[in-house]
């Protein structure tokens, strides 16, 4: 999800066959989405639309984020000991 999509989480969707959806519009506030939905239903009453809050997560990398043990194997520097 892009940053712009995160700013506009309210969506009007059109359900399609086979559990698919089409996003018709994105809005910052639910009130704006409801107003737009009202107009869509007046203009095209035969098509069903829904409002939803889009919480699609960011895709994550499968990269291992655990710290490596290589920093433990190296000797620690001795600062200020006067060696």
TAHUVEN-V549737 format. One line per field, one symbol per residue. phi: phi as a letter, one per 40 degrees, with the letter a starting at -180 (. if undefined). A space follows every 50 residues. Layout:
phi=???
This chain:
phi=.ccccccbccbbbbcbcggcbbccabacbcdccccccdcccccbccccbb baccbccccbccccbccccccccccccbcgcgc
